[in-house]
Amino acid sequence: MIGVLASTTCHDPVAPTGPPGITIVAGAGVADSIDARPAQALLVEVHTAEGATAGGSVVRFSGLPTSGGPFPQTSVRVGRIDAQPTQSFAVDTTDGHGRARVLVALGAVAGQGGVEITVPEFGFSDTAGYVIHPGNGVRVVSLPEDTVVAVSHSFALSASLRDRYGNARQDPVIFEGDSASATVSPSGTVTGAAIGRARIRVHDTSGRADTTWVAVVPQATIAAITPTGIAIVDLDGSNYRAIPGVAAAAWVDWNAAGDTLVFSSSDYDSWLYVSTLTGPPRRLIADSTALLSEYRPQYSGDGQWIYFGGRAFGQSQAIWRVRSDGSSLERIGPASGSYDDAQPAPSSDGLRSAFLSTRCCYPNLGLFVLDIQTGLVDSLVAAALTPRWSPGDSLIGFVMNGIWVTRPDGQGLRLVTAIGRPYDQGFDWSPSGEWIIARGPSEYLELIRVADGLTLLLPHLRNLARPAWRP
């Protein structure tokens, strides 16, 4: 228990008898700011169980730790009267009146603090309590510093004036937004208004300020590869869940209805599987086919076909497709011969398929377009990876360090992402065709606006790769 604060005089009164145990005479119950050193020492008086004055007894004073954290600080420091430095622990010996005392210094963490007082000789203990207030404000802090919110969704921004140790004060702060992408209320509620990047400035009346950046993203869902399988998550980071029964995957794509996924098990010797998102995955193509491996599947625009790279015994990789139920397996396009035709990407109208091949520029993979009805092949770009048609088929995107787009006739080639920023293989278009989602050098997913390259970093979507945008 915390002892009752007693009044003090210029000299200690003689108290030959008193209540058994420890009596806190003075110096407890102080309320002051961080690092304060009260002029009054913590003074205690000790009496034996019989009430006699306990002179010559060792009294231990220990500052209690602050709450929280693996290595909490001492809430109140103590020190001997004859030794000015304070620390977490000090010892004094009672005088002839049974009294012992230590200097006190309040700690750096605002809140409740205390000093535990023990007399090991008699097994006595008590606690002196203190209230530690924040110091003078030195900076404004807003949290989170960089976050994401979906259009029309909201979150509460936390902001406060802090002292030199980071303790929050109760001073009012002002929230201001300067972007059309998000609004902020006087109380700090941020609401996404339009896709883009918003800045929220928080300041006090003295001009001390901090900034929070907010990426405003579409209300959308993606599937992506994880180190342990496939995950589905909303772009704002909510509703994360793993696809059951999938322990490893290398490539994933949605069907047109957004209720089924197709994926390959590896980038090397691989099979194709489909999942309904809730049940266990099943093998797409019967085991009796002549294919030895199946790679990197993509659904056709109408969801009726799945295109993939397939390798038969003794042959190079070629372009194949199969019905979404696993039937009607067929190789399309010319025989690959000694070169590899890989990574097919069907157009949304089902008439063409982009693909990669070493037929032009071994060991590089060039970008080609196959007319599925006639079998004619056009060469577009000399080096590319993981092509994907935009919705409406006006552009073909591909990765080659950065993310590029070109028209299907090979004209209009341009780099969408910033120069010098390499991107991983595998990306997808938003259903509107305005945005591309990909994994960038930051090692988390990014949204890139195709028109002007505006990039929205999504730091909450880490450890995800090869994203597929749900239709």
Secondary structure, DSSP 8 states (H G I E B T S, - for coil): -B-------SS----SB--SEEEEEES-S-EEETT---SS-EEEEEE-TTSBB-TT-EEEEEE-B-SSSSS--BSEEEE-TT----BSEEEEE--TTSEEEEEEEE-SS-EEEEEEEEETTTTEEEEEEEEEE-----EEEEE-SEEEEEBT-EEE-EEEEE-TT--B-----EEEE--TTEEE-TT-EEEE-SSEEEEEEEE-TTS-EEEEEEEEE-S-EEEEEETTEEEEEETTS-S-EE-TT-S--SEEEE-TTSS-EEEES-SSS--EEEE-SSS--EESS-TTSSEEEEEEEEE-TTSSEEEEEEEETTS-EEEEEEETTS-S-EE-SS--TTS-EEEEEE-TTSSEEEEEESTTTTTS-EEEEEETTT--EEEEESS-EEEEE-TTSS-EEEESSSEEEE-TTS---EE-S-TT----S-EEE-TTSSEEEEE-TTSEEEEEETTT--EEEEEEEES-EEEEE--
